[in-house]
Amino acid sequence: MANTRIVVVGAGLIGKRHIEAVNKAEGVEMSAIIEPMPSGKEVAGKEGLPLFQNLTDLLKAKQPVDAVILATPNALHVPGGLECIEAGLPVLVEKPLAESVEAGRKLVEAGEKAGIPVLTGHHRRYNPLIARARKIVKEDQRLGKLTIVNGMCWFLKGDDYFDVAWRKQKGGGPILINLVHVIDDLRNIAGDIESVQAISSNGTRNHEVEDTAAILIRFTNGALGTLSISDCAAAPWSWELTANENPAYPYTDQSCYLFAGTHGSLAVPNNQLWRYADDKRGWWQTIYQEKQNHPVSEDIDPLIVQAAHLGAVVRGEAEPIMTGREGLRSLEATFAVKESAENGGKIIHLKN
């Protein structure tokens, strides 16, 4: 069967990574780039690809296209996604799915009504480290009944990161910029979220938005969780620094997520599984670390796997792993955290 022809919209940092991923993935190939900014000409020239200003121009030119990857600024995700749906084109929308829950719901419902696949670009869903953790915790239930979850997203962003003004203004901050990744990881491994309660502080950077937040989570399966995030913490405990997924970040041999149940516990991503030797369980018994094969992220680029999966979905060979609806659920939980923090730690219940 012929390769699925992909158009990438947006030739910025993440757009370039998507182009590279499509070039390396099986079953897909680049067809064109859409980028109205001057930088698009350089990227298209380097890749030897046609360049268009917008999707309308591309379709008028009858450029072959089977699916679209949207790697535009967040505010353009929903308008771009709706345009793809109207054109009958399956679309993978970079995370977060939308700037608001209401806008995200509009996009998801439009895709479902039209029968057009809408995928969310939570690429960690394709990482073998996350897949292994999900299998141990949720599918095989090797931890027994899940009782407690802990997530850390601690890193130190350099001062120059905030030279881009919007990152320190309303709409910025680590809750809306970074937390959606972590929320999706925890939902994927531990299960859906029932409610959240959060507090936040801007006391270190003194920006308009928070630099640190602490969150309590109640999962629908009864497990409880704690989650903390800070962009001003000199620490090795974040997915970026522990997963060895992106070579731009120095690797630390640590974990950032902990899951525990009635029969064992798991550290992620270093894959340490702790269990008792037999049915004699209790804190007076010795708990042992079981050796696990450690799938290394650098051996499998999740973006490449995601691009190949998009092609398989378009060809009817697979059902979407990360649908727009799933992306919307993670977005809802993230905005619930923001709402709670802005309302004195009010408990926010989610609709599942």
Legacy VTK file of the C-alpha trace (Angstrom):
# vtk DataFile Version 3.0
C-alpha trace
ASCII
DATASET POLYDATA
POINTS 352 float
0.000 0.000 0.000
1.219 3.504 -0.838
2.634 5.725 1.880
0.283 8.127 3.639
1.070 11.668 2.499
1.444 14.128 5.367
1.327 17.923 5.436
2.861 19.640 8.464
1.372 23.015 9.384
3.903 25.134 11.259
7.650 25.084 10.660
8.796 26.193 14.098
10.732 24.120 16.614
8.128 21.386 17.094
7.087 21.498 13.442
10.650 20.710 12.387
10.679 17.743 14.763
7.467 16.446 13.201
8.936 16.798 9.718
12.011 14.848 10.818
9.793 12.185 12.402
7.681 11.756 9.260
10.853 11.440 7.182
12.036 8.576 9.402
8.717 6.797 10.013
7.484 3.813 8.038
4.382 4.099 5.893
4.290 7.895 5.719
5.983 10.600 3.696
6.043 14.379 3.639
3.933 16.055 0.972
4.237 19.759 1.810
4.691 22.387 4.502
2.250 25.146 5.415
3.909 28.143 7.065
2.985 31.800 6.426
6.027 33.153 8.274
9.266 33.900 6.348
11.035 31.029 8.125
8.884 28.587 6.187
10.774 29.257 2.963
14.079 28.182 4.507
12.649 24.995 6.011
10.796 24.019 2.833
13.890 24.691 0.742
16.051 22.564 3.006
13.538 19.708 2.869
12.860 20.070 -0.854
9.120 20.371 -0.225
6.383 22.614 -1.635
5.472 25.534 0.635
1.988 26.989 1.035
0.625 29.905 3.028
-2.515 28.087 4.156
-4.568 24.931 3.647
-6.887 26.632 1.154
-3.979 27.399 -1.176
-2.692 23.833 -0.841
-6.052 22.314 -1.747
-6.539 24.718 -4.663
-3.144 23.628 -5.999
-4.320 19.997 -5.750
-1.272 19.094 -3.692
-1.635 15.428 -2.646
-2.475 15.117 1.052
-3.941 12.320 3.176
-3.508 13.782 6.675
-2.324 16.892 8.487
-0.130 17.475 11.527
-0.901 20.807 13.217
2.191 22.231 14.926
0.976 25.814 15.169
0.678 28.130 18.190
-1.994 26.926 20.635
-4.483 29.623 19.632
-4.546 28.238 16.080
-5.145 24.587 16.996
-8.933 24.669 16.938
-9.377 26.885 13.829
-6.809 24.771 11.987
-8.351 21.518 13.150
-11.843 22.592 12.109
-10.509 23.560 8.685
-8.998 20.089 8.274
-12.253 18.408 9.325
-14.207 20.518 6.833
-11.780 19.396 4.125
-12.232 15.753 5.162
-8.626 15.395 6.315
-7.595 13.387 9.398
-5.581 15.648 11.686
-3.104 15.234 14.523
-3.232 18.332 16.726
-0.226 19.167 18.880
-0.807 19.320 22.619
-2.500 21.007 24.261
-5.513 20.318 22.099
-6.912 23.827 22.579
-6.623 27.071 24.538
-9.788 26.267 26.465
-11.945 23.276 27.320
-14.895 24.757 25.425
-12.854 25.219 22.245
-11.375 21.741 22.559
-14.827 20.219 22.959
-16.003 22.023 19.818
-13.122 20.520 17.831
-13.582 16.995 19.179
-17.337 16.980 18.607
-16.900 18.296 15.063
-14.507 15.465 14.243
-16.768 12.825 15.782
-19.836 14.166 13.964
-18.006 14.193 10.622
-16.355 10.819 11.180
-12.915 12.362 10.656
-10.108 11.104 12.939
-8.782 13.789 15.287
-5.689 12.760 17.241
-3.914 14.653 20.021
-0.125 14.830 19.865
0.644 13.482 23.340
3.682 11.657 21.996
4.598 10.097 25.358
1.729 7.665 24.798
4.058 5.989 22.296
7.084 5.864 24.611
7.956 2.277 25.691
8.701 3.508 29.213
5.149 4.781 29.622
3.703 1.721 27.873
5.596 -0.584 30.249
4.364 1.321 33.300
0.768 1.221 32.054
1.002 -2.535 31.519
2.387 -3.154 35.030
0.003 -0.817 36.855
-3.258 -0.844 34.897
-3.336 -3.899 32.650
-1.500 -6.606 34.633
-2.233 -4.995 38.027
1.079 -6.251 39.404
0.897 -3.611 42.134
-2.429 -4.985 43.338
-5.092 -2.394 44.067
-3.560 0.995 43.288
-3.621 3.200 46.383
-1.214 6.123 45.977
0.517 8.043 43.163
3.194 10.720 43.273
4.357 12.879 40.381
7.183 15.410 40.304
7.820 17.938 37.568
10.677 19.972 39.005
13.107 21.844 36.757
14.924 25.147 36.530
14.133 27.222 33.465
16.855 29.716 32.616
16.088 33.422 32.840
16.343 33.771 29.052
13.349 31.421 28.689
11.202 34.289 29.934
12.468 36.740 27.320
9.361 35.578 25.440
6.823 37.782 27.209
3.737 35.542 27.055
5.469 32.865 29.161
5.231 35.084 32.245
1.784 36.511 31.518
-1.729 35.112 31.834
-1.899 31.978 29.711
1.697 31.122 30.571
3.125 29.507 33.683
4.042 25.851 34.237
0.457 24.721 34.896
-0.727 25.575 31.384
2.623 25.094 29.624
3.972 21.899 31.202
1.413 20.218 33.447
-0.811 18.850 30.673
2.005 16.415 29.777
2.209 15.097 33.344
-1.561 14.907 33.775
-1.805 12.798 30.631
0.991 10.485 31.808
-0.738 9.885 35.149
-4.148 9.388 33.523
-2.661 6.920 31.060
-0.932 4.839 33.739
-3.189 5.213 36.792
-6.633 5.937 35.338
-9.109 8.778 34.960
-9.208 11.650 37.426
-12.302 12.335 39.529
-11.268 15.568 41.260
-8.328 17.895 41.876
-7.371 20.458 44.495
-4.436 22.825 44.000
-2.493 25.734 45.441
0.112 27.797 43.610
2.705 30.500 44.200
4.569 33.100 42.167
6.775 34.016 45.104
10.113 33.131 43.515
9.942 34.669 40.055
7.245 37.254 40.924
5.695 36.939 37.486
2.008 37.446 36.794
1.605 33.656 36.683
2.657 30.899 39.063
6.123 29.372 39.150
5.195 26.534 41.536
2.075 24.486 42.274
1.067 21.557 44.477
-1.902 19.374 43.568
-4.019 16.686 45.240
-5.710 14.182 42.929
-8.519 11.682 43.455
-8.671 9.024 40.726
-11.932 7.339 39.732
-10.527 3.957 40.853
-10.176 5.276 44.411
-6.432 5.923 44.372
-5.132 9.243 45.658
-2.256 11.238 44.242
0.056 14.138 44.900
1.598 16.126 42.083
3.952 19.084 42.245
5.412 21.301 39.561
7.970 24.100 39.659
9.974 25.859 36.970
12.340 27.432 39.506
13.566 24.256 41.246
17.151 23.120 40.684
16.337 19.412 40.603
16.704 16.251 38.473
13.098 15.035 38.892
11.127 15.738 35.734
10.234 13.616 32.723
12.482 15.705 30.510
15.555 14.925 32.622
14.752 11.325 33.587
13.375 9.724 30.415
16.308 10.297 28.037
13.650 10.959 25.408
14.911 14.249 24.005
18.672 14.727 23.511
18.254 18.444 24.225
17.925 17.603 27.938
20.793 16.099 29.978
19.901 12.671 31.365
19.668 11.941 35.085
19.274 8.360 36.278
16.255 9.210 38.416
12.487 8.765 38.411
9.751 11.380 38.517
6.635 9.223 39.010
5.868 6.719 41.792
2.940 4.285 41.870
2.095 1.989 44.784
-0.597 -0.552 45.533
-1.406 -3.341 47.951
1.143 -5.738 46.395
3.977 -3.581 45.101
5.295 -0.264 43.844
6.849 1.087 40.671
9.198 3.983 39.917
8.953 5.555 36.454
10.795 5.947 34.158
13.730 3.969 35.637
11.394 0.982 35.855
12.179 -0.150 39.415
9.495 -2.602 40.580
9.319 -3.461 44.296
7.374 -6.472 45.617
7.375 -8.945 48.496
8.754 -12.438 47.872
5.523 -14.247 48.825
2.110 -13.665 50.366
3.678 -12.583 53.655
3.383 -8.885 53.061
3.987 -6.155 55.607
6.494 -3.554 56.688
8.326 -6.088 58.873
8.977 -8.254 55.798
11.760 -7.663 53.278
10.582 -6.018 50.088
12.641 -6.836 47.005
13.413 -4.971 43.826
12.567 -7.071 40.788
14.921 -6.688 37.874
13.157 -5.342 34.815
14.260 -4.951 31.251
14.757 -1.220 30.841
13.447 -0.013 27.458
15.594 3.014 26.684
13.782 5.982 25.179
16.674 6.993 22.965
16.308 3.710 21.052
12.714 4.514 20.092
11.671 8.063 19.234
7.989 8.413 20.221
7.467 11.120 17.588
8.489 8.663 14.867
6.169 5.999 16.269
3.381 8.587 16.445
3.870 9.581 12.798
3.761 5.949 11.681
0.631 5.418 13.784
-1.085 8.389 12.136
-0.451 6.772 8.777
-1.864 3.458 9.983
-5.011 5.204 11.244
-5.528 6.955 7.908
-5.102 3.659 6.030
-7.632 1.963 8.314
-5.025 -0.370 9.815
-5.323 0.910 13.401
-7.625 2.747 15.783
-6.237 5.994 17.251
-4.218 5.461 20.430
-4.528 9.090 21.514
-7.826 10.498 20.310
-8.986 14.063 20.463
-11.454 12.979 23.153
-8.604 11.621 25.307
-6.641 14.813 24.762
-9.705 16.780 25.852
-9.920 14.818 29.116
-6.317 15.654 29.968
-6.988 19.281 29.045
-10.049 19.361 31.330
-8.008 18.056 34.265
-5.270 20.623 33.636
-7.700 23.548 33.536
-9.355 22.172 36.667
-5.988 22.466 38.435
-5.697 26.068 37.269
-9.253 26.839 38.409
-8.644 25.316 41.834
-5.392 27.226 42.349
-7.081 30.499 41.408
-9.936 29.853 43.861
-8.091 29.162 47.079
-7.674 25.428 46.627
-11.328 24.694 45.887
-11.990 21.031 45.049
-12.914 20.774 41.367
-14.852 17.696 40.240
-14.407 16.460 36.680
-17.069 15.002 34.422
-15.969 11.584 33.160
LINES 1 353
352 0 1 2 3 4 5 6 7 8 9 10 11 12 13 14 15 16 17 18 19 20 21 22 23 24 25 26 27 28 29 30 31 32 33 34 35 36 37 38 39 40 41 42 43 44 45 46 47 48 49 50 51 52 53 54 55 56 57 58 59 60 61 62 63 64 65 66 67 68 69 70 71 72 73 74 75 76 77 78 79 80 81 82 83 84 85 86 87 88 89 90 91 92 93 94 95 96 97 98 99 100 101 102 103 104 105 106 107 108 109 110 111 112 113 114 115 116 117 118 119 120 121 122 123 124 125 126 127 128 129 130 131 132 133 134 135 136 137 138 139 140 141 142 143 144 145 146 147 148 149 150 151 152 153 154 155 156 157 158 159 160 161 162 163 164 165 166 167 168 169 170 171 172 173 174 175 176 177 178 179 180 181 182 183 184 185 186 187 188 189 190 191 192 193 194 195 196 197 198 199 200 201 202 203 204 205 206 207 208 209 210 211 212 213 214 215 216 217 218 219 220 221 222 223 224 225 226 227 228 229 230 231 232 233 234 235 236 237 238 239 240 241 242 243 244 245 246 247 248 249 250 251 252 253 254 255 256 257 258 259 260 261 262 263 264 265 266 267 268 269 270 271 272 273 274 275 276 277 278 279 280 281 282 283 284 285 286 287 288 289 290 291 292 293 294 295 296 297 298 299 300 301 302 303 304 305 306 307 308 309 310 311 312 313 314 315 316 317 318 319 320 321 322 323 324 325 326 327 328 329 330 331 332 333 334 335 336 337 338 339 340 341 342 343 344 345 346 347 348 349 350 351
